[in-house]
Amino acid sequence: MKLSKKDARLRRATKFRAKHAERDVERLCVFKSSQHIYAQIISGCGTKTLASASSISLKMKNGGNVEAASKVGDLIAKAAKKAKVSKVAFDRSGFKYHGRVKALAEAAREGGLDF
């Protein structure tokens, strides 16, 4: 039986998380919906959220575009500095590294996160 798009994405995400759970490094986890984009930095053991940002917190009308994603990237980088986190693993949650995910990642790198 062929996997649905969502199941295939979740399988890719699970593989990444299993591989990086052994390394015990903080991860920048990204989730995108049709309307908004969310980012959070999760502790190495995966039990605690250290920082978070989303296009909802920016109160933008169009939170589902590339510009909003880059603003969320800046916001998560600032929140990471406040939480004293500088090095993370980038968890794209099975989404392609393109468009909004790429814009968020590049803005977070410019903001000072290392991954």
C-alpha positions as CSV (number, residue, x, y, z in Angstrom):
1,M,0.0,0.0,0.0
2,K,1.3,3.4,-0.9
3,L,1.9,5.9,1.9
4,S,-0.1,9.2,1.9
5,K,1.8,12.4,1.7
6,K,1.3,13.1,5.4
7,D,2.4,9.6,6.4
8,A,5.6,9.8,4.2
9,R,6.4,13.2,5.8
10,L,5.9,11.8,9.3
11,R,8.2,8.8,8.5
12,R,10.9,11.2,7.3
13,A,10.5,13.3,10.4
14,T,10.7,10.2,12.7
15,K,13.9,9.0,11.1
16,F,15.6,12.4,11.7
17,R,14.4,12.5,15.3
18,A,15.6,9.0,16.1
19,K,19.0,9.6,14.6
20,H,19.5,12.9,16.5
21,A,18.1,11.8,19.8
22,E,21.3,9.8,20.4
23,R,23.5,13.0,19.9
24,D,21.6,14.9,22.7
25,V,21.8,18.2,20.9
26,E,19.1,20.9,20.9
27,R,17.0,21.0,17.7
28,L,15.2,23.7,15.8
29,C,11.9,22.1,14.9
30,V,9.8,23.7,12.2
31,F,6.1,23.1,11.4
32,K,4.2,24.8,8.6
33,S,0.5,24.8,8.0
34,S,-1.3,26.5,5.1
35,Q,-1.9,29.7,7.1
36,H,1.1,29.9,9.5
37,I,4.6,28.7,10.3
38,Y,5.9,27.7,13.7
39,A,9.5,27.1,15.1
40,Q,10.6,25.9,18.4
41,I,13.9,25.0,20.0
42,I,13.6,21.7,21.9
43,S,16.1,20.4,24.4
44,G,18.4,17.5,23.5
45,C,16.4,14.9,25.4
46,G,13.2,16.2,23.7
47,T,11.3,16.9,26.8
48,K,11.5,20.7,27.2
49,T,10.8,23.6,24.8
50,L,13.6,26.2,25.3
51,A,12.3,28.9,22.9
52,S,9.4,29.3,20.4
53,A,8.2,31.6,17.7
54,S,5.4,31.6,15.2
55,S,3.7,33.8,12.6
56,I,0.7,34.0,14.9
57,S,2.8,35.7,17.6
58,L,3.7,38.4,15.0
59,K,0.0,39.0,14.4
60,M,0.5,39.1,10.6
61,K,-2.5,38.9,8.3
62,N,-0.5,36.7,5.8
63,G,1.4,34.4,8.0
64,G,1.8,31.7,5.4
65,N,4.3,33.3,3.1
66,V,8.1,33.5,2.7
67,E,8.4,37.0,4.3
68,A,6.6,35.8,7.4
69,A,8.8,32.8,7.6
70,S,12.0,34.9,7.5
71,K,10.6,37.1,10.3
72,V,9.9,34.0,12.4
73,G,13.5,32.9,11.7
74,D,14.7,36.3,13.1
75,L,12.4,35.9,16.1
76,I,13.5,32.4,16.9
77,A,17.2,33.4,16.7
78,K,16.6,36.2,19.2
79,A,14.7,33.8,21.5
80,A,17.6,31.3,21.2
81,K,20.1,33.9,22.3
82,K,18.0,34.8,25.3
83,A,17.8,31.0,26.2
84,K,21.7,30.8,25.7
85,V,21.4,28.3,22.8
86,S,23.8,28.8,19.9
87,K,24.2,25.4,18.2
88,V,21.2,23.4,17.1
89,A,20.2,20.6,14.7
90,F,17.7,21.8,12.0
91,D,14.6,19.5,12.1
92,R,12.5,20.3,9.1
93,S,9.8,17.8,10.2
94,G,9.9,16.0,6.9
95,F,9.1,19.1,4.8
96,K,11.2,19.9,1.8
97,Y,14.0,22.4,2.3
98,H,12.5,24.9,0.0
99,G,10.3,28.1,0.2
100,R,9.1,28.9,3.7
101,V,11.3,26.3,5.4
102,K,14.4,27.6,3.6
103,A,13.6,31.2,4.4
104,L,13.2,30.5,8.1
105,A,16.4,28.5,8.2
106,E,18.4,31.2,6.4
107,A,17.0,34.0,8.6
108,A,17.8,32.0,11.8
109,R,21.4,31.5,10.5
110,E,21.8,35.2,9.9
111,G,20.4,35.8,13.4
112,G,23.3,33.8,14.9
113,L,22.1,30.2,15.1
114,D,24.7,27.6,14.1
115,F,23.5,24.5,12.2
